[in-house]
Amino acid sequence: MLKRIALVMLLALPMGVFAQNLKFGHINAQEIITAMPEFTKAQADIQALDKQLTTELQRTQEEFNRKYQEFQQAVAKDSLPANIAERRQKELQDMMQNQEAFQQSAQQQMQEAQQKAMAPIYKKLDDAIKTVGQAEGVIYVFDLARTPIPYINESQSINLTAKVKAQLGIK
């Protein structure tokens, strides 16, 4: 008898769960992030760093080009002793290697700056999504910008983009 009651409970329990009205939500994080003032500032800071690094890279490239042309002219005139020509050639190779190392360092620096600038923005967004999701009583909030979802049934999933923007104080 006790086994029968337990069996009926196990069979009836999942039906009760499916009978509930399950709610889902979705947002477009890209639309929200680009409207955040923090994003605008982060983009400006990243662009300023990019400009600095690009300027330095151009300066070193111009310096290399100038020294290379001087070296080529001296070699063409045959006005350099062999030991000086070798030393200048070595200097040019060192300059080239330094420039390549700087370029790699600059790329890494840009990636780190991007990640550092965007991490608090994504955290703030995620916190707002959690708050709105809990307030709306949804099971999941899908981000259409981060995860491509080919179809959304608007009658089953609530677009929470505007509510998340409101939570962040964005119009």
Residue pairs with C-beta under 8 A, 6 or more apart in sequence:
22 139
23 136
23 137
23 138
23 139
23 158
24 138
24 139
24 140
24 141
24 142
24 156
24 157
24 158
25 132
25 133
25 136
25 138
25 140
25 141
25 142
25 157
25 158
25 159
25 160
26 141
26 142
26 143
26 144
26 149
26 152
26 157
26 158
26 159
26 160
26 161
27 129
27 141
27 142
27 143
27 144
27 159
27 160
27 161
27 164
28 143
28 144
28 145
28 161
29 125
29 143
29 144
29 145
29 146
30 145
31 145
31 161
32 125
32 161
32 164
32 165
32 168
32 170
33 39
33 121
33 122
33 125
35 165
35 170
36 121
36 124
36 125
36 168
36 170
38 120
38 121
38 124
39 121
42 117
42 118
42 121
45 113
45 117
46 110
46 113
46 114
46 117
49 109
49 110
49 113
50 110
53 106
53 109
53 110
56 102
56 106
57 99
57 102
57 103
57 106
60 95
60 98
60 99
60 102
61 99
63 95
64 92
64 95
64 96
64 99
67 88
67 91
67 92
67 95
68 92
71 85
71 88
71 89
71 92
74 80
74 85
74 88
75 85
80 88
124 168
125 164
125 168
128 164
128 167
128 168
129 141
129 143
129 160
129 164
131 167
132 141
132 160
132 163
132 164
132 167
133 140
133 141
133 160
135 163
136 158
136 160
136 163
138 158
138 160
141 160
142 149
142 152
142 157
144 152
165 171
